[in-house]
Amino acid sequence: MITFLQNYGPQLLVKTWQHTYISAIALFLGVIVAIPLGVVLTRFKKVAGFTIGLASVLQTVPAMALLAIMIPIFGIGALPAIVALFIYSLLPILRNTYLGLENVDPTLLDAAKGMGMNDLQSILQVELRLAAPVIMAGVRLSATYVIAWTALASYIGAGGLGDFIFNGLNLYRSDLILGGSIPVIILALVVDFLLGRLEMLLTPKIKQEGSH
């Protein structure tokens, strides 16, 4: 690995940035779509099962196949990779948002209504805050998936750490394979740790508020 760092150090920094950039945008899009959609599904429960089921079906599509499908639509590069990864990010966040909101204590919702809160205020000030640990668990799982699958984005010219892996496979060079794989693992672990800490910080606060 020392030789790899000496030979490919600057490239490693660039590829790591590309990998992080693609992963972060896909995850961000997943969060801003899946959480509001999860809230909506709690108000329209008749379509909740179908919608979550559809997200489950989309996640079962092989990553390479989904990336290939994106090429005729978006061409090659980062954009089709981001769209595909966004699709993969939806299910854990959507499912956990729905389940987290569904498990909020009904007596707390009644108390919010008794205080004069409208539906939007109840969602923002009570429901989402109480469901935050469950939602964060979904975001955490989705982040791990996205970071791992971003390595495949190299297949359609998006760059990232997958470039080292695919080059290593083509050239039968284990140093390139490890040089791409190990940073992906480290990046996934770091992001998972940071999101886990955020989840832990949210949980005591919510418990404390719920005890009042």
VOTI-205930 format. One record per residue (C-alpha): residue in one letter; chain; x, y, z; residue number from 1. Coordinates in pm, 1 decimal, decimal comma, m for minus. Each point is the difference from the previous one (the first is absolute). Layout:
<atoms>
+---+---+----------+----------+----------+-----+
! r ! c !     east !    north !       up !   k !
+---+---+----------+----------+----------+-----+
! a ! A !        X !        Y !        Z ! NUM !
...
+---+---+----------+----------+----------+-----+
</atoms>
This chain:
<atoms>
+---+---+----------+----------+----------+-----+
! r ! c !     east !    north !       up !   k !
+---+---+----------+----------+----------+-----+
! m ! A !      0,0 !      0,0 !      0,0 !   1 !
! i ! A !    292,8 !    233,5 !     64,1 !   2 !
! t ! A !    114,4 !    m43,7 !   m359,0 !   3 !
! f ! A !   m356,0 !     58,9 !   m119,0 !   4 !
! l ! A !    m22,4 !    324,5 !    196,4 !   5 !
! q ! A !    334,1 !    114,2 !   m138,1 !   6 !
! n ! A !   m104,8 !    m70,2 !   m357,8 !   7 !
! y ! A !   m366,2 !     99,6 !     14,0 !   8 !
! g ! A !    m27,8 !    239,1 !    294,9 !   9 !
! p ! A !   m124,5 !    304,7 !   m197,6 !  10 !
! q ! A !   m239,0 !   m215,0 !   m204,7 !  11 !
! l ! A !   m130,8 !   m158,4 !    319,3 !  12 !
! l ! A !    m96,3 !    340,8 !    136,7 !  13 !
! v ! A !   m180,7 !     91,4 !   m322,2 !  14 !
! k ! A !   m181,5 !   m333,4 !    m20,4 !  15 !
! t ! A !    m98,5 !     18,0 !    366,7 !  16 !
! w ! A !   m144,5 !    347,6 !    m53,8 !  17 !
! q ! A !   m193,2 !   m120,2 !   m306,6 !  18 !
! h ! A !   m131,2 !   m296,2 !    196,7 !  19 !
! t ! A !   m105,5 !    216,8 !    293,8 !  20 !
! y ! A !   m160,5 !    259,9 !   m227,4 !  21 !
! i ! A !   m213,5 !   m252,2 !   m189,1 !  22 !
! s ! A !    m99,8 !   m182,5 !    318,5 !  23 !
! a ! A !    m88,7 !    318,6 !    187,1 !  24 !
! i ! A !   m222,5 !    139,2 !   m275,5 !  25 !
! a ! A !   m183,2 !   m330,6 !    m47,2 !  26 !
! l ! A !    m55,7 !    m35,7 !    374,8 !  27 !
! f ! A !   m112,1 !    361,6 !     35,6 !  28 !
! l ! A !   m255,2 !    m45,5 !   m277,9 !  29 !
! g ! A !   m118,4 !   m319,0 !    165,1 !  30 !
! v ! A !    m50,6 !    178,7 !    331,9 !  31 !
! i ! A !   m190,1 !    298,7 !   m139,6 !  32 !
! v ! A !   m229,4 !   m227,4 !   m203,7 !  33 !
! a ! A !    m49,6 !   m302,4 !    226,0 !  34 !
! i ! A !    m68,8 !    180,4 !    328,4 !  35 !
! p ! A !   m279,9 !    225,9 !   m134,1 !  36 !
! l ! A !   m139,2 !   m296,9 !   m194,4 !  37 !
! g ! A !      0,2 !   m207,1 !    317,6 !  38 !
! v ! A !   m195,7 !    274,5 !    176,1 !  39 !
! v ! A !   m253,9 !      9,5 !   m283,8 !  40 !
! l ! A !    m43,5 !   m377,8 !     12,9 !  41 !
! t ! A !   m101,5 !     16,6 !    366,8 !  42 !
! r ! A !   m290,0 !    219,6 !   m114,7 !  43 !
! f ! A !    m90,0 !   m223,7 !   m295,6 !  44 !
! k ! A !     50,1 !   m348,0 !    141,0 !  45 !
! k ! A !   m188,2 !   m172,7 !   m280,9 !  46 !
! v ! A !    289,7 !     65,8 !   m238,5 !  47 !
! a ! A !    277,5 !    m43,7 !    257,7 !  48 !
! g ! A !     41,9 !   m372,5 !    m58,4 !  49 !
! f ! A !     11,8 !     40,5 !   m377,3 !  50 !
! t ! A !    248,0 !    289,5 !     12,6 !  51 !
! i ! A !    238,7 !   m168,7 !    241,7 !  52 !
! g ! A !    m35,2 !   m322,1 !   m198,8 !  53 !
! l ! A !     91,9 !    184,6 !   m319,7 !  54 !
! a ! A !    309,7 !    142,6 !    169,6 !  55 !
! s ! A !     88,0 !   m353,6 !    110,2 !  56 !
! v ! A !    m32,6 !   m128,6 !   m355,9 !  57 !
! l ! A !    222,4 !    277,7 !   m135,0 !  58 !
! q ! A !    268,1 !    m89,3 !    252,7 !  59 !
! t ! A !      4,0 !   m361,1 !   m118,5 !  60 !
! v ! A !    105,1 !    105,8 !   m351,3 !  61 !
! p ! A !    370,0 !    m91,0 !    m39,1 !  62 !
! a ! A !    218,3 !    308,7 !     31,0 !  63 !
! m ! A !    184,3 !    m58,3 !   m326,3 !  64 !
! a ! A !   m329,9 !    m46,8 !   m184,3 !  65 !
! l ! A !   m145,9 !    320,6 !    142,3 !  66 !
! l ! A !    313,3 !    193,3 !    m90,8 !  67 !
! a ! A !    m18,3 !   m139,2 !   m353,5 !  68 !
! i ! A !   m365,4 !    106,8 !    m25,0 !  69 !
! m ! A !     98,5 !    354,6 !     94,3 !  70 !
! i ! A !    251,6 !     37,5 !   m284,6 !  71 !
! p ! A !   m253,6 !     45,4 !   m286,7 !  72 !
! i ! A !   m191,7 !    251,0 !    214,0 !  73 !
! f ! A !    276,2 !    206,6 !    160,8 !  74 !
! g ! A !    313,0 !   m101,3 !   m190,0 !  75 !
! i ! A !    317,6 !    m86,2 !    188,4 !  76 !
! g ! A !    166,4 !    172,7 !    292,8 !  77 !
! a ! A !   m109,6 !    105,2 !    346,1 !  78 !
! l ! A !   m364,9 !     85,4 !    m76,4 !  79 !
! p ! A !   m125,8 !   m351,7 !    m83,5 !  80 !
! a ! A !    194,5 !   m135,3 !    296,5 !  81 !
! i ! A !   m160,1 !    252,1 !    235,5 !  82 !
! v ! A !   m349,0 !    m80,8 !   m131,2 !  83 !
! a ! A !     53,3 !   m374,8 !     40,1 !  84 !
! l ! A !    145,2 !     37,7 !    349,5 !  85 !
! f ! A !   m283,5 !    233,6 !     95,2 !  86 !
! i ! A !   m246,4 !   m275,0 !    m93,0 !  87 !
! y ! A !    192,3 !   m248,7 !    213,2 !  88 !
! s ! A !      6,5 !    240,9 !    295,7 !  89 !
! l ! A !   m378,2 !     37,7 !     21,3 !  90 !
! l ! A !   m119,5 !   m323,1 !    161,9 !  91 !
! p ! A !    177,8 !      4,8 !    339,9 !  92 !
! i ! A !    m81,6 !    366,6 !     60,1 !  93 !
! l ! A !   m358,8 !    m24,6 !   m124,9 !  94 !
! r ! A !    m77,3 !   m316,0 !    195,2 !  95 !
! n ! A !    153,6 !    126,4 !    323,7 !  96 !
! t ! A !   m170,4 !    337,7 !    m29,6 !  97 !
! y ! A !   m337,3 !   m166,9 !    m42,7 !  98 !
! l ! A !     55,5 !   m249,3 !    282,5 !  99 !
! g ! A !    144,5 !    264,2 !    231,7 ! 100 !
! l ! A !   m296,5 !    231,1 !    m46,3 ! 101 !
! e ! A !   m249,3 !   m285,0 !     31,3 ! 102 !
! n ! A !    147,9 !    m96,3 !    337,2 ! 103 !
! v ! A !    m28,4 !    346,4 !    154,7 ! 104 !
! d ! A !   m212,0 !    m17,2 !    316,9 ! 105 !
! p ! A !   m356,5 !    105,6 !    m94,7 ! 106 !
! t ! A !    m45,5 !    169,0 !    337,4 ! 107 !
! l ! A !    280,1 !    241,6 !    m88,9 ! 108 !
! l ! A !   m173,1 !     81,2 !   m327,0 ! 109 !
! d ! A !   m323,3 !     64,7 !    188,1 ! 110 !
! a ! A !    191,1 !    224,6 !    239,3 ! 111 !
! a ! A !    142,1 !    194,4 !   m295,2 ! 112 !
! k ! A !   m349,3 !     51,2 !   m139,3 ! 113 !
! g ! A !   m118,5 !    105,6 !    343,5 ! 114 !
! m ! A !    270,1 !    268,0 !      1,7 ! 115 !
! g ! A !   m146,3 !    139,7 !   m321,6 ! 116 !
! m ! A !    258,3 !   m136,0 !   m244,2 ! 117 !
! n ! A !   m111,1 !    m51,6 !   m357,8 ! 118 !
! d ! A !    105,9 !   m304,1 !   m202,3 ! 119 !
! l ! A !    318,2 !    160,7 !   m136,4 ! 120 !
! q ! A !    108,5 !    121,7 !    342,9 ! 121 !
! s ! A !    m64,5 !   m344,3 !    145,7 ! 122 !
! i ! A !    213,7 !   m161,1 !   m270,7 ! 123 !
! l ! A !    293,2 !    239,6 !     36,1 ! 124 !
! q ! A !      0,1 !     56,2 !    375,2 ! 125 !
! v ! A !   m118,9 !   m335,7 !    132,9 ! 126 !
! e ! A !    m12,1 !   m292,3 !   m242,2 ! 127 !
! l ! A !    328,2 !     44,8 !   m187,4 ! 128 !
! r ! A !    188,2 !     79,8 !    318,2 ! 129 !
! l ! A !   m128,2 !   m311,5 !    173,9 ! 130 !
! a ! A !     63,5 !   m216,1 !   m305,8 ! 131 !
! a ! A !    345,4 !    147,8 !    m62,5 ! 132 !
! p ! A !    202,3 !   m294,2 !    140,6 ! 133 !
! v ! A !   m185,0 !   m248,2 !   m222,1 ! 134 !
! i ! A !     32,7 !    229,1 !   m302,0 ! 135 !
! m ! A !    370,9 !     47,4 !     67,7 ! 136 !
! a ! A !     46,1 !   m376,5 !     12,5 ! 137 !
! g ! A !   m143,5 !    m14,2 !   m351,4 ! 138 !
! v ! A !    225,4 !    281,4 !   m118,9 ! 139 !
! r ! A !    296,6 !   m177,4 !    153,2 ! 140 !
! l ! A !    m78,9 !   m325,5 !   m178,4 ! 141 !
! s ! A !    m64,2 !    181,1 !   m327,4 ! 142 !
! a ! A !    331,7 !    186,1 !     26,8 ! 143 !
! t ! A !    188,7 !   m326,9 !     36,5 ! 144 !
! y ! A !   m174,7 !   m145,2 !   m304,5 ! 145 !
! v ! A !     60,6 !    308,1 !   m213,1 ! 146 !
! i ! A !    369,7 !     27,0 !     84,7 ! 147 !
! a ! A !     54,4 !   m366,8 !    m81,8 ! 148 !
! w ! A !   m197,4 !     10,9 !   m324,9 ! 149 !
! t ! A !    168,2 !    320,3 !   m116,3 ! 150 !
! a ! A !    304,4 !   m214,0 !    m78,3 ! 151 !
! l ! A !   m200,8 !   m139,2 !   m292,1 ! 152 !
! a ! A !    m50,1 !    350,6 !   m140,4 ! 153 !
! s ! A !    342,1 !    m30,6 !   m161,4 ! 154 !
! y ! A !   m165,7 !   m243,5 !   m241,8 ! 155 !
! i ! A !   m177,4 !    294,1 !   m169,5 ! 156 !
! g ! A !    285,5 !    248,5 !     18,9 ! 157 !
! a ! A !   m101,5 !    178,2 !    320,6 ! 158 !
! g ! A !    341,4 !    m36,5 !    160,7 ! 159 !
! g ! A !     49,3 !    m71,7 !    366,7 ! 160 !
! l ! A !    189,4 !   m271,6 !    179,5 ! 161 !
! g ! A !   m153,9 !   m261,4 !   m225,7 ! 162 !
! d ! A !    249,1 !    107,5 !   m267,9 ! 163 !
! f ! A !    279,4 !   m165,4 !    196,6 ! 164 !
! i ! A !   m207,9 !   m314,0 !     53,6 ! 165 !
! f ! A !   m101,0 !    m42,9 !   m364,8 ! 166 !
! n ! A !    352,4 !     77,6 !   m123,0 ! 167 !
! g ! A !    136,0 !   m252,6 !    245,2 ! 168 !
! l ! A !   m241,7 !   m264,8 !   m124,2 ! 169 !
! n ! A !     87,4 !     70,0 !   m363,2 ! 170 !
! l ! A !    375,0 !     m2,1 !     63,0 ! 171 !
! y ! A !     m1,9 !   m280,0 !    261,4 ! 172 !
! r ! A !    159,6 !    234,1 !    253,5 ! 173 !
! s ! A !    m98,9 !    m64,6 !    358,3 ! 174 !
! d ! A !    162,6 !    323,4 !    118,1 ! 175 !
! l ! A !   m245,6 !    206,4 !   m205,0 ! 176 !
! i ! A !   m294,5 !   m210,1 !    116,7 ! 177 !
! l ! A !     98,5 !     44,4 !    364,2 ! 178 !
! g ! A !     88,0 !    365,1 !    m59,8 ! 179 !
! g ! A !   m357,2 !     63,0 !   m109,4 ! 180 !
! s ! A !   m179,8 !   m237,1 !    235,8 ! 181 !
! i ! A !    161,8 !     98,6 !    328,7 ! 182 !
! p ! A !    m80,4 !    374,6 !    m30,5 ! 183 !
! v ! A !   m362,9 !    m88,9 !    m83,9 ! 184 !
! i ! A !    m21,2 !   m208,4 !    317,0 ! 185 !
! i ! A !    163,8 !    273,5 !    207,8 ! 186 !
! l ! A !   m228,9 !    267,0 !   m145,7 ! 187 !
! a ! A !   m308,5 !   m211,2 !     72,1 ! 188 !
! l ! A !    113,5 !    m64,4 !    357,2 ! 189 !
! v ! A !     76,2 !    367,1 !     64,9 ! 190 !
! v ! A !   m336,0 !    118,4 !   m134,0 ! 191 !
! d ! A !   m182,5 !   m275,0 !    189,5 ! 192 !
! f ! A !    179,0 !    101,2 !    320,1 ! 193 !
! l ! A !    m82,0 !    368,9 !    m44,6 ! 194 !
! l ! A !   m365,3 !    m68,4 !    m76,7 ! 195 !
! g ! A !    m11,7 !   m242,5 !    290,9 ! 196 !
! r ! A !    128,6 !    271,4 !    232,3 ! 197 !
! l ! A !   m263,5 !    236,9 !   m134,1 ! 198 !
! e ! A !   m264,3 !   m264,9 !     61,3 ! 199 !
! m ! A !    121,8 !    m42,8 !    358,5 ! 200 !
! l ! A !     m4,5 !    375,6 !     56,5 ! 201 !
! l ! A !   m359,2 !     22,4 !   m119,3 ! 202 !
! t ! A !   m130,3 !   m288,1 !    209,0 ! 203 !
! p ! A !     68,1 !    132,5 !    355,2 ! 204 !
! k ! A !   m137,6 !    339,4 !    m98,3 ! 205 !
! i ! A !   m322,1 !   m150,6 !   m124,8 ! 206 !
! k ! A !    m34,2 !   m222,8 !    306,5 ! 207 !
! q ! A !     52,7 !    298,0 !    221,6 ! 208 !
! e ! A !   m264,9 !    200,4 !   m184,6 ! 209 !
! g ! A !   m240,4 !   m293,1 !      7,5 ! 210 !
! s ! A !     28,9 !    m26,7 !    378,5 ! 211 !
! h ! A !   m133,3 !    351,5 !     55,0 ! 212 !
+---+---+----------+----------+----------+-----+
</atoms>
